Amino acid sequence: MTDLPPRLPPQLPPREPRLQLIPIPRSGAVVWLNLSLALIVAAIGFGLGFGQEMKAQDVILSTVVSVAVLLWLLNYIAVIFETRAAAHAEPVAETAPQQEGLWRSNRVLIIAMVLLLAVYLIVTATVPEFRSITNLIAFLLLEAILLFAFKVSGYFASGRSAFIGLIVLMALIVISSFTIEGFLSGPNIKAILLFAAFLGIACIGQTLVALMGGLDLSIPFVIGASNIGLLFLIGLGVPSFAAAGFVLILGGVIGFINGVLSYKLQGQALIMTLGMGFAVAGLTQILTSIGSAYGGNVFGTVPPWLQNLAAMNGQTFGLGFPPTILIWIVLAVIVIVALRYSAYGRYIYALGGNRRSAKLIGVSEFKYWTLAYTLSGICAALTGSLLLGWSGGGFIGVGDPYLFTTLAAVVIGGTSLAGGYGGYGFTVIGVLVLQVLSSFLIGVGLNYEWQQFIFGLLILPMVALYGRSPHIRAQV
């Protein structure tokens, strides 16, 4: 009988190392990178402090504290990432997997924070009005909130995008209220909500189309065409209510044609709707410029009821806010409830998630596809008509900003452009984020071009974040 080998005591899993009071990353390159970032930000604050004629003692103390706090925070973050990477690393080839896991598991957060730092440095270098201690503190606070949102959102698997959007929205409101005088005043809040209502109504159709995996790039052109078309019809003597109804019907017809053509030419919705938009805008300008020397502009008298709907001094049942805001709230509730509880909403998600499976249970893709585009056309025409009441004059280019912002609101809100995930509630969050951010950028002195630049950088990490989640088709 052979001797049995001695039984070894059970091996306990390695304990996760505790974070030290003064965290120091294992990688020397990370330490130097964190130190460089801390010194760069502190140097900016140092220069701004003396530029604003602060006391030398206060500037030096603030600089030292900024370097210490920021370096500690960056090292703390790096140690957390290294600890998590080590916990999931394989015993063999330990160093390479740790570095790979650190990047792959946190690349969206890293990219977002680096982009935010790049935006701050570029704006600070080019816009003198932006160089202030207050904006530096706001930047550091936004970085910290962004880190919190990304890390905590992992506990909200089903509503991660909504959670991040709400955190970013609250952060923007808090930062703006401290950095911009009068940001939370009644007129400014009313202005934010009014412009959010214009964008939110235009985004209804874009959200419905995106949920099915499509895109509607004709929205800004339909907005502009309805804007000048409505005033043109009123100028011809058509009753204003009849003219408004006719414009909405035409918007629906354009959307229906978009839906039919994009359905027949699968995969070409983007080019098809863009071409349709150019055609509609061009034809409208031709018709409205007959006998006029001002192509693309229509002058006339906007009916009082339409002015009251969208003007800043509009009244809603005697209350001092424009009825457009109430219209948006009502439409938002209807769309959210319909998407969540109606058969139409379930079929929209089913077709966006897996068209083949939806067809097998008898869902008509053509019916719901064209209906989504038809509603998109109606909402775009409604937005153009309301903008006429706000501006008081017809202009074909009034819808140009909505080519980008409707897509941005949908993406930032978290609705997947591949279809099957998201909803209009998410889009509402995206709309509010864009409008509050716009108000903040205007308040610190940045013009429209800077706003577009920052919006574009904001979309990149959001697309990367939501793109990491597996599509619903991969989970069926």
N, C-alpha and C positions, 0 to 999 in steps of 0.2 A: 504494500500500500504506500503510495507516494505521499510525501508531505505536501499539504496544501500551503500555498503561499500565504504569508501573514496578511490579514485583512487590514486595509488602510482605513484610517478614519475618514468619514465623509468630508468632501471638499465643499466648503461654503462658497457661494458666489462672491466675487470681489466686491468690496464695499465701495460705493460711489464716494469719491473724495469730497470732503466738505470744502466749501468756499472759504478762503482766508479773509481776515479783516482787511488786509492789504493785498488784493489779488494781483498776481503776476503771471501772465500767460507763459506757456512753455516755449512758444516760438519767439525767438529774438526779433524776427522781422515784424511780428505783430506788435511787440512792445514799441519798437521804433516808429511804426506807422501810427500807433495811438498817440505817442509823444508828439509826433509831427502835427497831427490834426489838432491836438490840444494847444500847441504853441501857435499854430496858424490862427485859430479862433481867438486866442488870448491876445495875439498881436493886433488883430483887427479891433478888438475892444480897447486895447491900449491906445491905439491911434485915435479912435473915436472919442475916447475920454478926454484926451488933450485937445482934440478938435472942438469939443463942446465946452472947453475952458473949465473943466472940473479941477478940484484940488489934486495936487500931485500925490498926496498921501492916499486919497480915495482911489485914484487910478491905479497906483501900484498895488494896493491891497486887493482891489477887484481883479486885477490881472493875475496875482498869485493864487487867489481863491479859484478863479476860473480854470487855471491850469490844473490845480490839484483836483478839483471836482470832476472836470471833464476827463482827465487822465484816469482817475479812479473808476468813473462810469464806463469808459471804453474798455479798460482792462477787465472790469467785472463782467461785461458782456462777452468779451473774448474767452474768459475762463469758463463761463457757462457753456458756450458753444463747444469748447474743447472737451469739457467734462461729458457732455452729451455725445459727442463724437466718439470719445473713448469708451463709453458704455456700450455703444453699438458696433465698435470696431472688432474685427476678427483677430485672434491671437497671432496669426501669421501675417507678416508684413504690416506691422502695427502702425508705423508712421504714415505711410501713404494713405491707408484708408481713413485715418483720422483727419488728414488734411482734406481729403476728398469729401468726407462727410460734413465737415465744417462748412465748406462752400456749397455743396449740393443741398443741404437741408436748410440753409439760411440765405441763399443767393438773392432771393427776392427782397428780403429785408436789407441786405447789404447794398444792393443796387438802389433801392429806394432812398436810403440814408445818404449814399454818395451823390445821387442826383439832387437831393434836397440841398446838400452842402454846395454842390456846383452852382445851383440856382442862386443861393445866397451870396456866394463869392462873386458871381458875374454881375448880379444886380448891385451889390455893394460897390463894385469897381466902376460901374458905368452910370449909376444914378446917385448924385450927391445927396439928394433928399432922403435917401434910404439909409445913410450912414448915421446910425444913432445907437446908443446903448439899449434903448427900448426894443429896437428891432433885433439886436443881437440876442437879448434875453428871450424874445419871442421865437427866434430860430432854435435856440437850445431847448426851449420848452416843447416846440413842435417835434423835434427829433426824439425827445424822451417819450412823448405821447405816441408817436409813430411806433417806437419800439414796444411800448406797452400794448398797443392795439394788435400788432403782429403776433406777439407771443401769447397773449391771453386769448386771441381769437381761435386758437387751436382747440379750445374747450367748447366752441360753438360750431360743431361740424356742419349742421344743417343751415345755419345762418351766418356763416363767417363773414361774408361780404357785407351784410347789413350791419353787423357789429362793428367792423372796421369803419364803414361809412359813418355810422353814428358817432364813433369816437372822434374821427377826423372832423366831423361837423361841429361837435361840441368844442373841440380844441380851437378851431378857427373862430368860433364865436367868442370864446374866452380871450384869446389872444387879441382879436380885433377890438374888443371892448376896452382893453387896457392900453392899446397902442393908438387908437383912433378916437379922437374926441367926438362925441355925439353918435357913435356907431349904434348904440342901443336906443337912440331917440325914436320917437314915433314915426316921423317922416321917413327916416332911413329904413326902418323895418318894413314900412308900407311899400317903399320902393323895391326892396329886395323881394318881398312876396309878390308884387305885381309882375316884375320881370321873371320871377320863378314860375308864375302862372302861365305867361306866354310860352316859355320853354317847356313847361310841364305838359301843356295841352298838345304841343307839337310832338312831344316824346311818346304820347299814347300810342300812335300808330307805329312809330319806330320800335317800341317795345314789343307790340304784338307780332310784328314782322320778324324781329330778331328771335323771338321765342320759337318760331318755326324754321329758323336757320336762314332767313333772308335778310335783305337790306333794302331800304328805300331812300335813295339819294335824290329823289325828285321833290322831297319835302320843302327845301328852301325855295325852289322855283315855283312851286304851287303857292307858297306863302306870298311871294312877291307878285305873282300873277293875280291872285285873289285880292290883294291889297289895291292894285290899281284898277282891276276889273270892276270891283264893287263901286268905287268912286266914279268910274266911267259910266256905269249903268245908272247911277243916281243922277249924274249930270245930264243923261239923256231923257230924264223925266220918269224913269221907272220908280215906283214906290220903294222906299228904302227897305222895308221888310221883305217885299217880293224879290228885290235885288239880292239881299243877303241870302235868302233861301235858294235862289238860283245859283249863286256862287258856291254854296255848300254842295248842291247837287252836282255841279260841274266838277268840284273837287273829288266827289265820290266816283264820278264817271272816269276821271283820270286815274284814280287809284285802281278801279276795276280793270281798266286797260293794262295798267302796270302788272296787276296780278295775273291776268290771262297770258300776257306775253312772256312774263318771267316764268310762269308755270310751263308753258310750251317749250321754252328754251331753258331747260334746267341748268343751273350753275351760272347763268348769265344775268342774274337779277341786278347786280351792281351796275353793269354797263347799260342794261336795258332801262332801268329807272333813271339813270343819269341822262341818257339820251332823250327820254321822254320829258324830263324836266327842262332841258334846253329847248326842246321843241315847243313846249307849252309857254315858256317865258318869251321866246321869240315871237310866236304867233300873237300872244297878248299884246306885246309892244307894237306889233304891226297894226293891229286893229285899233288900239287906243291912241295911236299917234296920227291917224288919218285926220288931216286938217289941222294938225297941231305941230308946232316947231319944237316941242319938248318931248322927245322920245324917251320912254321909260318913266316919265313923270306925269301925273294927272292932278290937276288943280280943281278944286270945287269946294262945296260946303258939306261937311260931314254932319249927318243928322244928330240932333241933341241926344237922343237915346243911345246912340252908338258912342258918342263922346263920354257920356256918363258911365258906360260899361267899362271903359278902359283908361280913362284919364286919372291922373293922380288925385284930383279933387272930386272924383266920383263918389256917389252916395249909394249905400246898400240898405234899403229899408230905413233911411234916415241916419244910418251909421256912417262915420267918416272913413270908409275904405271902398275901393273900387269893386264893383260886382264881379269883375273878372276873377278876382281871388276866390270868391264863393263858387263861381262856375267851375274853377279848377278843382276845388275841394270836392264838390259834388261828383264831378266826372271821375276823380281819383277813387272815391269810395265805390262808385259803380263798377269801374274796371277791376279794382282789387277784389271785390266780392264776386264778380262774374268769373274771373280767372280761377278763383279758389273753389267756388261752390257750384258753378253751372256746368252743364254738359259741354258748352262751347269751350270753357277754360280747360276742362279735362282733355278734350280732343286737341286743343292747341299744344298742350304739353306732350300728349302722346305722339303727335306728328313730329314735333321738334325733337323728341327723344329717340324715336325709332319709327320712321315712316313705314317701313315694310310691315312691322308688327301691327301698326295702326290700321293699315289697309286690310290685313287679314281679319280684323274684327269688324270690318265694314265701315270704317271712317273714310269719308270722301276727302281726299287731300285737296282736290281742285276747289271744292266748295269753301273750305276753311282758309285756304291759301288766298283766294281772291277776296274773301270777306275781310281778311286782315289788311290787305292792301287798300281795299275800298275804305275802310275805317281810317286808315292812315291818310288817304286823300282828303276825307272830310275834316279830320282834325287839323291838317295843314291849312285848308281853306278857312276854317274857323279862326286859327291863329292869325292868318293874314287879315281877316276882317276885323278882329279885335285890335290889331296893331294900327289899323286905319283910324280907329277911334282914339288911340293914344297919340298918334303923330299929327292927325289933322290933315294929312295930305298923302297922296298915293305915290309910292316909289318902288320900282321893280326890284331894287337891291335890298329892300328891307329884310328879306329872308336869308341873305347871304351868311350871316353868322350862324344860322341854324343848321347849315350843312355839317359843321364840325361839332357844335354843342349838343345836338340831339344824339349823335353817336357817343360823344364823351359822357353824357349823363347816363346813358344806358350801360356803358362799359364800367364807369366808376361805380355805379350802383351795384353791379355784379351780375347782370343778366348776360348769359353766355351767347355770343354771336353765332355759336354753332347750333343753338337751339336746345330746347328741352329743360332749361334751368334758368331761374330768375323770376321776375315778375315786376309789375308796375310799382309795387311798394318799394322795391329796391331802386327803381328809377327815380322815384320821388326823393329819396335820400341823395342820389347823384345830382339831381337838379338843385337841391338846396346847397350841397357842397360847392357846386360851380358858382352859384349866385353869391354866396357868402364870400367865397374866395375872390370873386370879381370885385365885390364891394371893398374888400380888404386891400386888394392891389390898387384900386383907384384911390383909396384913402391914403396910401403911402406914396402916391404920386406916379404910378406906373401907367403907361398908355396902353392902347388896345393891342399893339404888337407884342408887348411884354406879356400881356395876359394870354395870348395865343401860345407863346413860347412855353410859359409855365404850365398851361393846360396840357400841352403835348407831352411834357415831361411827366406830368401827373398820371397820364394814361398808361405810360410804359410799364411801371411796376404793377399797376392794377391788372393789366392784361396778363402779365407774367404770373401774378398771384392766382388769378382765377383759372389761368391755363394749366396750373399744376394739378387742379382737381380733375379726376377722371370724368369723362363725359358720361352722361346717363346711358348712352348706348353700350358702354363698356361694362355697365353694372347690371344689365338686363340678361 
